Amino acid sequence: MAGAEEADNTNAIITRIEHKSRKIETLLKQYKPVEALKTALEGTYAIIVGDERCKAAQWLVVHRAIMWCTQITPVILEGV
């Protein structure tokens, strides 16, 4: 029974990460990278103890936000 509960918990975490990913994409399209990165980092404590799929999914979300910030920074600095 513990295995079923663990699988349900993992699926719930993956679902939250997918929702977070969609929210981040929306923020990035609105040129709000700081908000996107904050959103990506929210709730990471719950994933640290999760299984490897959860950790990998969370890393992809955070990585996407960070990479977008590094891509847009030179464009912002050119205008300064």
N, CA, C and O atoms as a Maestro MAE file, in Angstrom:
{
 s_m_m2io_version
 :::
 2.0.0
}

f_m_ct {
 s_m_title
 :::
 protein
 m_atom[320] {
  # First column is atom index #
  i_m_mmod_type
  r_m_x_coord
  r_m_y_coord
  r_m_z_coord
  i_m_residue_number
  s_m_chain_name
  s_m_pdb_residue_name
  s_m_pdb_atom_name
  i_m_atomic_number
  :::
  1 25 0.820 -1.204 0.000 1 A "MET " " N  " 7
  2 3 0.000 0.000 0.000 1 A "MET " " CA " 6
  3 2 0.864 1.269 0.000 1 A "MET " " C  " 6
  4 15 0.492 2.284 -0.588 1 A "MET " " O  " 8
  5 25 2.009 1.194 0.660 2 A "ALA " " N  " 7
  6 3 2.884 2.371 0.702 2 A "ALA " " CA " 6
  7 2 3.357 2.748 -0.696 2 A "ALA " " C  " 6
  8 15 3.526 3.929 -1.002 2 A "ALA " " O  " 8
  9 25 3.570 1.750 -1.539 3 A "GLY " " N  " 7
  10 3 4.008 2.025 -2.902 3 A "GLY " " CA " 6
  11 2 2.974 2.808 -3.687 3 A "GLY " " C  " 6
  12 15 3.326 3.690 -4.471 3 A "GLY " " O  " 8
  13 25 1.695 2.495 -3.485 4 A "ALA " " N  " 7
  14 3 0.619 3.218 -4.173 4 A "ALA " " CA " 6
  15 2 0.532 4.652 -3.691 4 A "ALA " " C  " 6
  16 15 0.325 5.568 -4.487 4 A "ALA " " O  " 8
  17 25 0.689 4.849 -2.390 5 A "GLU " " N  " 7
  18 3 0.656 6.215 -1.840 5 A "GLU " " CA " 6
  19 2 1.829 7.027 -2.357 5 A "GLU " " C  " 6
  20 15 1.687 8.205 -2.688 5 A "GLU " " O  " 8
  21 25 2.987 6.391 -2.424 6 A "GLU " " N  " 7
  22 3 4.179 7.084 -2.919 6 A "GLU " " CA " 6
  23 2 3.999 7.467 -4.389 6 A "GLU " " C  " 6
  24 15 4.370 8.569 -4.795 6 A "GLU " " O  " 8
  25 25 3.436 6.569 -5.177 7 A "ALA " " N  " 7
  26 3 3.187 6.854 -6.593 7 A "ALA " " CA " 6
  27 2 2.187 7.987 -6.743 7 A "ALA " " C  " 6
  28 15 2.357 8.857 -7.597 7 A "ALA " " O  " 8
  29 25 1.134 7.985 -5.912 8 A "ASP " " N  " 7
  30 3 0.150 9.069 -5.948 8 A "ASP " " CA " 6
  31 2 0.801 10.397 -5.590 8 A "ASP " " C  " 6
  32 15 0.522 11.419 -6.217 8 A "ASP " " O  " 8
  33 25 1.671 10.381 -4.578 9 A "ASN " " N  " 7
  34 3 2.366 11.597 -4.160 9 A "ASN " " CA " 6
  35 2 3.281 12.096 -5.277 9 A "ASN " " C  " 6
  36 15 3.337 13.293 -5.560 9 A "ASN " " O  " 8
  37 25 3.994 11.170 -5.905 10 A "THR " " N  " 7
  38 3 4.877 11.544 -7.010 10 A "THR " " CA " 6
  39 2 4.074 12.144 -8.154 10 A "THR " " C  " 6
  40 15 4.468 13.161 -8.724 10 A "THR " " O  " 8
  41 25 2.964 11.527 -8.490 11 A "ASN " " N  " 7
  42 3 2.121 12.053 -9.569 11 A "ASN " " CA " 6
  43 2 1.577 13.431 -9.222 11 A "ASN " " C  " 6
  44 15 1.476 14.293 -10.096 11 A "ASN " " O  " 8
  45 25 1.225 13.650 -7.961 12 A "ALA " " N  " 7
  46 3 0.727 14.957 -7.527 12 A "ALA " " CA " 6
  47 2 1.820 16.011 -7.654 12 A "ALA " " C  " 6
  48 15 1.556 17.136 -8.080 12 A "ALA " " O  " 8
  49 25 3.036 15.652 -7.287 13 A "ILE " " N  " 7
  50 3 4.157 16.591 -7.387 13 A "ILE " " CA " 6
  51 2 4.433 16.918 -8.851 13 A "ILE " " C  " 6
  52 15 4.636 18.081 -9.199 13 A "ILE " " O  " 8
  53 25 4.443 15.910 -9.703 14 A "ILE " " N  " 7
  54 3 4.673 16.123 -11.139 14 A "ILE " " CA " 6
  55 2 3.591 17.038 -11.713 14 A "ILE " " C  " 6
  56 15 3.888 17.918 -12.521 14 A "ILE " " O  " 8
  57 25 2.357 16.835 -11.307 15 A "THR " " N  " 7
  58 3 1.256 17.682 -11.775 15 A "THR " " CA " 6
  59 2 1.475 19.126 -11.346 15 A "THR " " C  " 6
  60 15 1.257 20.042 -12.139 15 A "THR " " O  " 8
  61 25 1.901 19.346 -10.107 16 A "ARG " " N  " 7
  62 3 2.182 20.718 -9.632 16 A "ARG " " CA " 6
  63 2 3.321 21.341 -10.419 16 A "ARG " " C  " 6
  64 15 3.273 22.524 -10.754 16 A "ARG " " O  " 8
  65 25 4.338 20.558 -10.712 17 A "ILE " " N  " 7
  66 3 5.480 21.073 -11.482 17 A "ILE " " CA " 6
  67 2 5.039 21.445 -12.897 17 A "ILE " " C  " 6
  68 15 5.470 22.468 -13.429 17 A "ILE " " O  " 8
  69 25 4.190 20.629 -13.504 18 A "GLU " " N  " 7
  70 3 3.681 20.943 -14.843 18 A "GLU " " CA " 6
  71 2 2.872 22.235 -14.830 18 A "GLU " " C  " 6
  72 15 2.989 23.051 -15.744 18 A "GLU " " O  " 8
  73 25 2.058 22.421 -13.803 19 A "HIS " " N  " 7
  74 3 1.280 23.661 -13.665 19 A "HIS " " CA " 6
  75 2 2.226 24.849 -13.501 19 A "HIS " " C  " 6
  76 15 2.030 25.903 -14.104 19 A "HIS " " O  " 8
  77 25 3.250 24.659 -12.675 20 A "LYS " " N  " 7
  78 3 4.248 25.710 -12.460 20 A "LYS " " CA " 6
  79 2 4.952 26.048 -13.764 20 A "LYS " " C  " 6
  80 15 5.215 27.218 -14.039 20 A "LYS " " O  " 8
  81 25 5.257 25.046 -14.565 21 A "SER " " N  " 7
  82 3 5.929 25.254 -15.846 21 A "SER " " CA " 6
  83 2 5.088 26.116 -16.778 21 A "SER " " C  " 6
  84 15 5.608 27.019 -17.432 21 A "SER " " O  " 8
  85 25 3.795 25.838 -16.838 22 A "ARG " " N  " 7
  86 3 2.908 26.650 -17.691 22 A "ARG " " CA " 6
  87 2 2.858 28.090 -17.193 22 A "ARG " " C  " 6
  88 15 2.853 29.023 -17.995 22 A "ARG " " O  " 8
  89 25 2.821 28.274 -15.881 23 A "LYS " " N  " 7
  90 3 2.795 29.624 -15.312 23 A "LYS " " CA " 6
  91 2 4.091 30.367 -15.648 23 A "LYS " " C  " 6
  92 15 4.065 31.557 -15.966 23 A "LYS " " O  " 8
  93 25 5.211 29.666 -15.577 24 A "ILE " " N  " 7
  94 3 6.505 30.280 -15.890 24 A "ILE " " CA " 6
  95 2 6.567 30.687 -17.353 24 A "ILE " " C  " 6
  96 15 7.051 31.773 -17.670 24 A "ILE " " O  " 8
  97 25 6.088 29.837 -18.243 25 A "GLU " " N  " 7
  98 3 6.082 30.176 -19.663 25 A "GLU " " CA " 6
  99 2 5.264 31.440 -19.911 25 A "GLU " " C  " 6
  100 15 5.654 32.289 -20.711 25 A "GLU " " O  " 8
  101 25 4.143 31.561 -19.233 26 A "THR " " N  " 7
  102 3 3.312 32.763 -19.368 26 A "THR " " CA " 6
  103 2 4.075 33.985 -18.882 26 A "THR " " C  " 6
  104 15 4.066 35.026 -19.539 26 A "THR " " O  " 8
  105 25 4.736 33.864 -17.737 27 A "LEU " " N  " 7
  106 3 5.505 34.999 -17.204 27 A "LEU " " CA " 6
  107 2 6.651 35.380 -18.139 27 A "LEU " " C  " 6
  108 15 6.923 36.565 -18.329 27 A "LEU " " O  " 8
  109 25 7.315 34.403 -18.716 28 A "LEU " " N  " 7
  110 3 8.416 34.699 -19.628 28 A "LEU " " CA " 6
  111 2 7.914 35.390 -20.890 28 A "LEU " " C  " 6
  112 15 8.576 36.287 -21.412 28 A "LEU " " O  " 8
  113 25 6.764 34.983 -21.376 29 A "LYS " " N  " 7
  114 3 6.185 35.637 -22.558 29 A "LYS " " CA " 6
  115 2 5.790 37.076 -22.260 29 A "LYS " " C  " 6
  116 15 5.712 37.909 -23.163 29 A "LYS " " O  " 8
  117 25 5.540 37.364 -20.979 30 A "GLN " " N  " 7
  118 3 5.198 38.720 -20.558 30 A "GLN " " CA " 6
  119 2 6.449 39.508 -20.153 30 A "GLN " " C  " 6
  120 15 6.343 40.611 -19.617 30 A "GLN " " O  " 8
  121 25 7.632 38.940 -20.409 31 A "TYR " " N  " 7
  122 3 8.916 39.562 -20.058 31 A "TYR " " CA " 6
  123 2 8.994 39.875 -18.561 31 A "TYR " " C  " 6
  124 15 9.348 40.984 -18.162 31 A "TYR " " O  " 8
  125 25 8.658 38.881 -17.747 32 A "LYS " " N  " 7
  126 3 8.741 38.986 -16.289 32 A "LYS " " CA " 6
  127 2 9.657 37.878 -15.766 32 A "LYS " " C  " 6
  128 15 9.205 36.952 -15.092 32 A "LYS " " O  " 8
  129 25 10.960 37.986 -16.087 33 A "PRO " " N  " 7
  130 3 11.871 36.898 -15.721 33 A "PRO " " CA " 6
  131 2 12.073 36.730 -14.218 33 A "PRO " " C  " 6
  132 15 12.239 35.605 -13.747 33 A "PRO " " O  " 8
  133 25 12.062 37.811 -13.464 34 A "VAL " " N  " 7
  134 3 12.249 37.705 -12.018 34 A "VAL " " CA " 6
  135 2 11.089 36.939 -11.385 34 A "VAL " " C  " 6
  136 15 11.298 36.062 -10.546 34 A "VAL " " O  " 8
  137 25 9.868 37.275 -11.794 35 A "GLU " " N  " 7
  138 3 8.704 36.567 -11.281 35 A "GLU " " CA " 6
  139 2 8.731 35.096 -11.700 35 A "GLU " " C  " 6
  140 15 8.342 34.214 -10.936 35 A "GLU " " O  " 8
  141 25 9.196 34.849 -12.921 36 A "ALA " " N  " 7
  142 3 9.285 33.468 -13.414 36 A "ALA " " CA " 6
  143 2 10.275 32.662 -12.588 36 A "ALA " " C  " 6
  144 15 10.004 31.516 -12.233 36 A "ALA " " O  " 8
  145 25 11.411 33.253 -12.285 37 A "LEU " " N  " 7
  146 3 12.419 32.549 -11.492 37 A "LEU " " CA " 6
  147 2 11.923 32.317 -10.070 37 A "LEU " " C  " 6
  148 15 12.128 31.239 -9.513 37 A "LEU " " O  " 8
  149 25 11.281 33.307 -9.481 38 A "LYS " " N  " 7
  150 3 10.707 33.128 -8.143 38 A "LYS " " CA " 6
  151 2 9.690 31.997 -8.144 38 A "LYS " " C  " 6
  152 15 9.672 31.170 -7.233 38 A "LYS " " O  " 8
  153 25 8.850 31.962 -9.161 39 A "THR " " N  " 7
  154 3 7.847 30.904 -9.274 39 A "THR " " CA " 6
  155 2 8.520 29.544 -9.428 39 A "THR " " C  " 6
  156 15 8.077 28.557 -8.840 39 A "THR " " O  " 8
  157 25 9.581 29.494 -10.214 40 A "ALA " " N  " 7
  158 3 10.294 28.232 -10.427 40 A "ALA " " CA " 6
  159 2 10.877 27.694 -9.130 40 A "ALA " " C  " 6
  160 15 10.931 26.482 -8.924 40 A "ALA " " O  " 8
  161 25 11.312 28.589 -8.260 41 A "LEU " " N  " 7
  162 3 11.955 28.160 -7.023 41 A "LEU " " CA " 6
  163 2 10.974 27.894 -5.885 41 A "LEU " " C  " 6
  164 15 11.353 27.319 -4.865 41 A "LEU " " O  " 8
  165 25 9.728 28.305 -6.048 42 A "GLU " " N  " 7
  166 3 8.730 28.076 -5.000 42 A "GLU " " CA " 6
  167 2 8.508 26.591 -4.784 42 A "GLU " " C  " 6
  168 15 8.375 25.824 -5.737 42 A "GLU " " O  " 8
  169 25 8.469 26.198 -3.529 43 A "GLY " " N  " 7
  170 3 8.129 24.829 -3.180 43 A "GLY " " CA " 6
  171 2 9.179 23.788 -3.501 43 A "GLY " " C  " 6
  172 15 8.868 22.597 -3.526 43 A "GLY " " O  " 8
  173 25 10.394 24.190 -3.742 44 A "THR " " N  " 7
  174 3 11.426 23.207 -4.088 44 A "THR " " CA " 6
  175 2 11.778 22.309 -2.913 44 A "THR " " C  " 6
  176 15 12.295 21.211 -3.115 44 A "THR " " O  " 8
  177 25 11.511 22.748 -1.699 45 A "TYR " " N  " 7
  178 3 11.823 21.922 -0.526 45 A "TYR " " CA " 6
  179 2 11.079 20.593 -0.562 45 A "TYR " " C  " 6
  180 15 11.614 19.582 -0.109 45 A "TYR " " O  " 8
  181 25 9.872 20.573 -1.084 46 A "ALA " " N  " 7
  182 3 9.090 19.335 -1.148 46 A "ALA " " CA " 6
  183 2 9.667 18.376 -2.170 46 A "ALA " " C  " 6
  184 15 9.468 17.167 -2.056 46 A "ALA " " O  " 8
  185 25 10.368 18.878 -3.150 47 A "ILE " " N  " 7
  186 3 10.879 18.049 -4.226 47 A "ILE " " CA " 6
  187 2 12.247 17.478 -3.883 47 A "ILE " " C  " 6
  188 15 12.656 16.462 -4.444 47 A "ILE " " O  " 8
  189 25 12.955 18.126 -2.965 48 A "ILE " " N  " 7
  190 3 14.285 17.653 -2.584 48 A "ILE " " CA " 6
  191 2 14.215 16.218 -2.067 48 A "ILE " " C  " 6
  192 15 15.121 15.422 -2.314 48 A "ILE " " O  " 8
  193 25 13.148 15.892 -1.355 49 A "VAL " " N  " 7
  194 3 13.009 14.541 -0.806 49 A "VAL " " CA " 6
  195 2 12.238 13.623 -1.742 49 A "VAL " " C  " 6
  196 15 12.036 12.450 -1.427 49 A "VAL " " O  " 8
  197 25 11.807 14.136 -2.882 50 A "GLY " " N  " 7
  198 3 11.027 13.342 -3.835 50 A "GLY " " CA " 6
  199 2 11.889 12.378 -4.624 50 A "GLY " " C  " 6
  200 15 13.099 12.286 -4.413 50 A "GLY " " O  " 8
  201 25 11.253 11.666 -5.529 51 A "ASP " " N  " 7
  202 3 12.026 10.729 -6.334 51 A "ASP " " CA " 6
  203 2 12.745 11.461 -7.466 51 A "ASP " " C  " 6
  204 15 12.579 12.668 -7.647 51 A "ASP " " O  " 8
  205 25 13.522 10.731 -8.202 52 A "GLU " " N  " 7
  206 3 14.367 11.335 -9.241 52 A "GLU " " CA " 6
  207 2 13.557 11.993 -10.359 52 A "GLU " " C  " 6
  208 15 13.996 12.997 -10.920 52 A "GLU " " O  " 8
  209 25 12.386 11.448 -10.691 53 A "ARG " " N  " 7
  210 3 11.558 12.081 -11.735 53 A "ARG " " CA " 6
  211 2 11.129 13.470 -11.297 53 A "ARG " " C  " 6
  212 15 11.131 14.405 -12.098 53 A "ARG " " O  " 8
  213 25 10.760 13.611 -10.027 54 A "CYS " " N  " 7
  214 3 10.338 14.912 -9.504 54 A "CYS " " CA " 6
  215 2 11.497 15.891 -9.519 54 A "CYS " " C  " 6
  216 15 11.342 17.046 -9.914 54 A "CYS " " O  " 8
  217 25 12.651 15.425 -9.089 55 A "LYS " " N  " 7
  218 3 13.834 16.291 -9.065 55 A "LYS " " CA " 6
  219 2 14.198 16.750 -10.478 55 A "LYS " " C  " 6
  220 15 14.517 17.919 -10.698 55 A "LYS " " O  " 8
  221 25 14.147 15.824 -11.426 56 A "ALA " " N  " 7
  222 3 14.484 16.167 -12.806 56 A "ALA " " CA " 6
  223 2 13.478 17.146 -13.398 56 A "ALA " " C  " 6
  224 15 13.860 18.097 -14.079 56 A "ALA " " O  " 8
  225 25 12.202 16.917 -13.142 57 A "ALA " " N  " 7
  226 3 11.168 17.815 -13.659 57 A "ALA " " CA " 6
  227 2 11.328 19.211 -13.072 57 A "ALA " " C  " 6
  228 15 11.206 20.207 -13.784 57 A "ALA " " O  " 8
  229 25 11.602 19.282 -11.772 58 A "GLN " " N  " 7
  230 3 11.796 20.581 -11.120 58 A "GLN " " CA " 6
  231 2 13.027 21.278 -11.675 58 A "GLN " " C  " 6
  232 15 13.000 22.484 -11.921 58 A "GLN " " O  " 8
  233 25 14.108 20.528 -11.874 59 A "TRP " " N  " 7
  234 3 15.319 21.123 -12.418 59 A "TRP " " CA " 6
  235 2 15.061 21.723 -13.794 59 A "TRP " " C  " 6
  236 15 15.562 22.806 -14.096 59 A "TRP " " O  " 8
  237 25 14.297 21.045 -14.625 60 A "LEU " " N  " 7
  238 3 13.996 21.573 -15.957 60 A "LEU " " CA " 6
  239 2 13.248 22.898 -15.876 60 A "LEU " " C  " 6
  240 15 13.503 23.805 -16.668 60 A "LEU " " O  " 8
  241 25 12.329 23.012 -14.928 61 A "VAL " " N  " 7
  242 3 11.566 24.253 -14.764 61 A "VAL " " CA " 6
  243 2 12.496 25.389 -14.327 61 A "VAL " " C  " 6
  244 15 12.449 26.484 -14.887 61 A "VAL " " O  " 8
  245 25 13.331 25.125 -13.335 62 A "VAL " " N  " 7
  246 3 14.258 26.152 -12.848 62 A "VAL " " CA " 6
  247 2 15.263 26.508 -13.941 62 A "VAL " " C  " 6
  248 15 15.557 27.683 -14.161 62 A "VAL " " O  " 8
  249 25 15.780 25.508 -14.612 63 A "HIS " " N  " 7
  250 3 16.759 25.734 -15.677 63 A "HIS " " CA " 6
  251 2 16.182 26.613 -16.778 63 A "HIS " " C  " 6
  252 15 16.865 27.500 -17.290 63 A "HIS " " O  " 8
  253 25 14.933 26.371 -17.143 64 A "ARG " " N  " 7
  254 3 14.278 27.169 -18.194 64 A "ARG " " CA " 6
  255 2 14.236 28.643 -17.794 64 A "ARG " " C  " 6
  256 15 14.542 29.519 -18.602 64 A "ARG " " O  " 8
  257 25 13.858 28.908 -16.558 65 A "ALA " " N  " 7
  258 3 13.774 30.293 -16.094 65 A "ALA " " CA " 6
  259 2 15.155 30.941 -16.048 65 A "ALA " " C  " 6
  260 15 15.313 32.097 -16.441 65 A "ALA " " O  " 8
  261 25 16.146 30.207 -15.573 66 A "ILE " " N  " 7
  262 3 17.506 30.756 -15.492 66 A "ILE " " CA " 6
  263 2 18.061 31.034 -16.887 66 A "ILE " " C  " 6
  264 15 18.648 32.089 -17.126 66 A "ILE " " O  " 8
  265 25 17.876 30.092 -17.804 67 A "MET " " N  " 7
  266 3 18.400 30.277 -19.154 67 A "MET " " CA " 6
  267 2 17.748 31.466 -19.850 67 A "MET " " C  " 6
  268 15 18.416 32.193 -20.585 67 A "MET " " O  " 8
  269 25 16.474 31.667 -19.633 68 A "TRP " " N  " 7
  270 3 15.800 32.803 -20.233 68 A "TRP " " CA " 6
  271 2 16.401 34.092 -19.689 68 A "TRP " " C  " 6
  272 15 16.612 35.046 -20.438 68 A "TRP " " O  " 8
  273 25 16.679 34.123 -18.386 69 A "CYS " " N  " 7
  274 3 17.283 35.320 -17.786 69 A "CYS " " CA " 6
  275 2 18.655 35.601 -18.392 69 A "CYS " " C  " 6
  276 15 18.995 36.757 -18.647 69 A "CYS " " O  " 8
  277 25 19.438 34.562 -18.623 70 A "THR " " N  " 7
  278 3 20.770 34.783 -19.192 70 A "THR " " CA " 6
  279 2 20.693 35.208 -20.648 70 A "THR " " C  " 6
  280 15 21.591 35.893 -21.139 70 A "THR " " O  " 8
  281 25 19.635 34.812 -21.347 71 A "GLN " " N  " 7
  282 3 19.477 35.211 -22.741 71 A "GLN " " CA " 6
  283 2 19.012 36.653 -22.860 71 A "GLN " " C  " 6
  284 15 19.406 37.350 -23.794 71 A "GLN " " O  " 8
  285 25 18.186 37.110 -21.936 72 A "ILE " " N  " 7
  286 3 17.619 38.453 -22.037 72 A "ILE " " CA " 6
  287 2 18.543 39.514 -21.426 72 A "ILE " " C  " 6
  288 15 18.456 40.682 -21.805 72 A "ILE " " O  " 8
  289 25 19.419 39.140 -20.496 73 A "THR " " N  " 7
  290 3 20.289 40.105 -19.832 73 A "THR " " CA " 6
  291 2 21.139 40.900 -20.825 73 A "THR " " C  " 6
  292 15 21.202 42.123 -20.703 73 A "THR " " O  " 8
  293 25 21.799 40.261 -21.810 74 A "PRO " " N  " 7
  294 3 22.586 41.061 -22.755 74 A "PRO " " CA " 6
  295 2 21.720 42.065 -23.543 74 A "PRO " " C  " 6
  296 15 22.176 43.164 -23.859 74 A "PRO " " O  " 8
  297 25 20.517 41.695 -23.846 75 A "VAL " " N  " 7
  298 3 19.618 42.599 -24.576 75 A "VAL " " CA " 6
  299 2 19.288 43.808 -23.701 75 A "VAL " " C  " 6
  300 15 19.258 44.938 -24.188 75 A "VAL " " O  " 8
  301 25 19.045 43.574 -22.435 76 A "ILE " " N  " 7
  302 3 18.754 44.668 -21.514 76 A "ILE " " CA " 6
  303 2 19.961 45.574 -21.352 76 A "ILE " " C  " 6
  304 15 19.837 46.799 -21.355 76 A "ILE " " O  " 8
  305 25 21.142 44.957 -21.208 77 A "LEU " " N  " 7
  306 3 22.362 45.741 -20.994 77 A "LEU " " CA " 6
  307 2 22.735 46.584 -22.221 77 A "LEU " " C  " 6
  308 15 23.346 47.642 -22.076 77 A "LEU " " O  " 8
  309 25 22.378 46.132 -23.407 78 A "GLU " " N  " 7
  310 3 22.667 46.910 -24.613 78 A "GLU " " CA " 6
  311 2 21.933 48.244 -24.595 78 A "GLU " " C  " 6
  312 15 22.421 49.235 -25.139 78 A "GLU " " O  " 8
  313 25 20.774 48.265 -23.975 79 A "GLY " " N  " 7
  314 3 19.987 49.490 -23.919 79 A "GLY " " CA " 6
  315 2 20.462 50.464 -22.864 79 A "GLY " " C  " 6
  316 15 20.008 51.607 -22.823 79 A "GLY " " O  " 8
  317 25 21.370 50.024 -22.010 80 A "VAL " " N  " 7
  318 3 21.839 50.885 -20.915 80 A "VAL " " CA " 6
  319 2 22.933 51.802 -21.381 80 A "VAL " " C  " 6
  320 15 23.448 52.597 -20.595 80 A "VAL " " O  " 8
  :::
 }
 m_bond[319] {
  # First column is bond index #
  i_m_from
  i_m_to
  i_m_order
  :::
  1 1 2 1
  2 2 3 1
  3 3 4 2
  4 3 5 1
  5 5 6 1
  6 6 7 1
  7 7 8 2
  8 7 9 1
  9 9 10 1
  10 10 11 1
  11 11 12 2
  12 11 13 1
  13 13 14 1
  14 14 15 1
  15 15 16 2
  16 15 17 1
  17 17 18 1
  18 18 19 1
  19 19 20 2
  20 19 21 1
  21 21 22 1
  22 22 23 1
  23 23 24 2
  24 23 25 1
  25 25 26 1
  26 26 27 1
  27 27 28 2
  28 27 29 1
  29 29 30 1
  30 30 31 1
  31 31 32 2
  32 31 33 1
  33 33 34 1
  34 34 35 1
  35 35 36 2
  36 35 37 1
  37 37 38 1
  38 38 39 1
  39 39 40 2
  40 39 41 1
  41 41 42 1
  42 42 43 1
  43 43 44 2
  44 43 45 1
  45 45 46 1
  46 46 47 1
  47 47 48 2
  48 47 49 1
  49 49 50 1
  50 50 51 1
  51 51 52 2
  52 51 53 1
  53 53 54 1
  54 54 55 1
  55 55 56 2
  56 55 57 1
  57 57 58 1
  58 58 59 1
  59 59 60 2
  60 59 61 1
  61 61 62 1
  62 62 63 1
  63 63 64 2
  64 63 65 1
  65 65 66 1
  66 66 67 1
  67 67 68 2
  68 67 69 1
  69 69 70 1
  70 70 71 1
  71 71 72 2
  72 71 73 1
  73 73 74 1
  74 74 75 1
  75 75 76 2
  76 75 77 1
  77 77 78 1
  78 78 79 1
  79 79 80 2
  80 79 81 1
  81 81 82 1
  82 82 83 1
  83 83 84 2
  84 83 85 1
  85 85 86 1
  86 86 87 1
  87 87 88 2
  88 87 89 1
  89 89 90 1
  90 90 91 1
  91 91 92 2
  92 91 93 1
  93 93 94 1
  94 94 95 1
  95 95 96 2
  96 95 97 1
  97 97 98 1
  98 98 99 1
  99 99 100 2
  100 99 101 1
  101 101 102 1
  102 102 103 1
  103 103 104 2
  104 103 105 1
  105 105 106 1
  106 106 107 1
  107 107 108 2
  108 107 109 1
  109 109 110 1
  110 110 111 1
  111 111 112 2
  112 111 113 1
  113 113 114 1
  114 114 115 1
  115 115 116 2
  116 115 117 1
  117 117 118 1
  118 118 119 1
  119 119 120 2
  120 119 121 1
  121 121 122 1
  122 122 123 1
  123 123 124 2
  124 123 125 1
  125 125 126 1
  126 126 127 1
  127 127 128 2
  128 127 129 1
  129 129 130 1
  130 130 131 1
  131 131 132 2
  132 131 133 1
  133 133 134 1
  134 134 135 1
  135 135 136 2
  136 135 137 1
  137 137 138 1
  138 138 139 1
  139 139 140 2
  140 139 141 1
  141 141 142 1
  142 142 143 1
  143 143 144 2
  144 143 145 1
  145 145 146 1
  146 146 147 1
  147 147 148 2
  148 147 149 1
  149 149 150 1
  150 150 151 1
  151 151 152 2
  152 151 153 1
  153 153 154 1
  154 154 155 1
  155 155 156 2
  156 155 157 1
  157 157 158 1
  158 158 159 1
  159 159 160 2
  160 159 161 1
  161 161 162 1
  162 162 163 1
  163 163 164 2
  164 163 165 1
  165 165 166 1
  166 166 167 1
  167 167 168 2
  168 167 169 1
  169 169 170 1
  170 170 171 1
  171 171 172 2
  172 171 173 1
  173 173 174 1
  174 174 175 1
  175 175 176 2
  176 175 177 1
  177 177 178 1
  178 178 179 1
  179 179 180 2
  180 179 181 1
  181 181 182 1
  182 182 183 1
  183 183 184 2
  184 183 185 1
  185 185 186 1
  186 186 187 1
  187 187 188 2
  188 187 189 1
  189 189 190 1
  190 190 191 1
  191 191 192 2
  192 191 193 1
  193 193 194 1
  194 194 195 1
  195 195 196 2
  196 195 197 1
  197 197 198 1
  198 198 199 1
  199 199 200 2
  200 199 201 1
  201 201 202 1
  202 202 203 1
  203 203 204 2
  204 203 205 1
  205 205 206 1
  206 206 207 1
  207 207 208 2
  208 207 209 1
  209 209 210 1
  210 210 211 1
  211 211 212 2
  212 211 213 1
  213 213 214 1
  214 214 215 1
  215 215 216 2
  216 215 217 1
  217 217 218 1
  218 218 219 1
  219 219 220 2
  220 219 221 1
  221 221 222 1
  222 222 223 1
  223 223 224 2
  224 223 225 1
  225 225 226 1
  226 226 227 1
  227 227 228 2
  228 227 229 1
  229 229 230 1
  230 230 231 1
  231 231 232 2
  232 231 233 1
  233 233 234 1
  234 234 235 1
  235 235 236 2
  236 235 237 1
  237 237 238 1
  238 238 239 1
  239 239 240 2
  240 239 241 1
  241 241 242 1
  242 242 243 1
  243 243 244 2
  244 243 245 1
  245 245 246 1
  246 246 247 1
  247 247 248 2
  248 247 249 1
  249 249 250 1
  250 250 251 1
  251 251 252 2
  252 251 253 1
  253 253 254 1
  254 254 255 1
  255 255 256 2
  256 255 257 1
  257 257 258 1
  258 258 259 1
  259 259 260 2
  260 259 261 1
  261 261 262 1
  262 262 263 1
  263 263 264 2
  264 263 265 1
  265 265 266 1
  266 266 267 1
  267 267 268 2
  268 267 269 1
  269 269 270 1
  270 270 271 1
  271 271 272 2
  272 271 273 1
  273 273 274 1
  274 274 275 1
  275 275 276 2
  276 275 277 1
  277 277 278 1
  278 278 279 1
  279 279 280 2
  280 279 281 1
  281 281 282 1
  282 282 283 1
  283 283 284 2
  284 283 285 1
  285 285 286 1
  286 286 287 1
  287 287 288 2
  288 287 289 1
  289 289 290 1
  290 290 291 1
  291 291 292 2
  292 291 293 1
  293 293 294 1
  294 294 295 1
  295 295 296 2
  296 295 297 1
  297 297 298 1
  298 298 299 1
  299 299 300 2
  300 299 301 1
  301 301 302 1
  302 302 303 1
  303 303 304 2
  304 303 305 1
  305 305 306 1
  306 306 307 1
  307 307 308 2
  308 307 309 1
  309 309 310 1
  310 310 311 1
  311 311 312 2
  312 311 313 1
  313 313 314 1
  314 314 315 1
  315 315 316 2
  316 315 317 1
  317 317 318 1
  318 318 319 1
  319 319 320 2
  :::
 }
}
